[in-house]
Amino acid sequence: MNELTPEQARAALDTVERNRRRVIDEIDVPLWYWVALAVAWITLGVIADLNNPLATTLATVLIGAAHSSIAPRVINGRRRSHQMSVRADVAGPHLAAWVLGSLVALVGITIVAALALNADGARHPATWAAVLAAVMLVLGGPLLSATARRRAVRSGAAS
């Protein structure tokens, strides 16, 4: 068996740490998910402002069905790109829960904003409330992924 020098051991550990960080950097929800969700949110707001309950219901069901078929594949943070899939124990269970919890909170924020805008006499209150939600999605969504990456670094994941 070959003995390693302290320098060789240090170099090997440094390589392991660099590769660990490279894997953790892959924990992410793709940007296209946040943008698509923002566009869908605004679309629902516009349709809601048309005051056609049937169209609003149909659009809500269709967008909800599309989201429920896509979200499980991307909100866990394991597939930022097609080049690598992060193991579940490395990505952790928290990102998907944070995304879903944030979406539920955003629904509440959207409703409150639309009601407030409507009470104030604004034209197209659902659309404006949806635009607010869309901005929060596109800006805030990536922050959830960054939080998951920081948590993975602190927990020593991928080691």
Buried (B, 14 or more C-beta within 10 A) or exposed (E): EEEEEEEEEEEEEEEEEEEBEEBBBBBBBBEEBBBBBBBBBBBBBBBBBEEEEEEBEEBBEEBEEEBEEEBEEBBBBBBBEEEEEBEEEBBBEBBBEBBEEBBEEBEEBBEEBBEEBBEEEBEBBBBBBBBBBBEBBBEEBBEBBEEBBEBBBEEEBBE
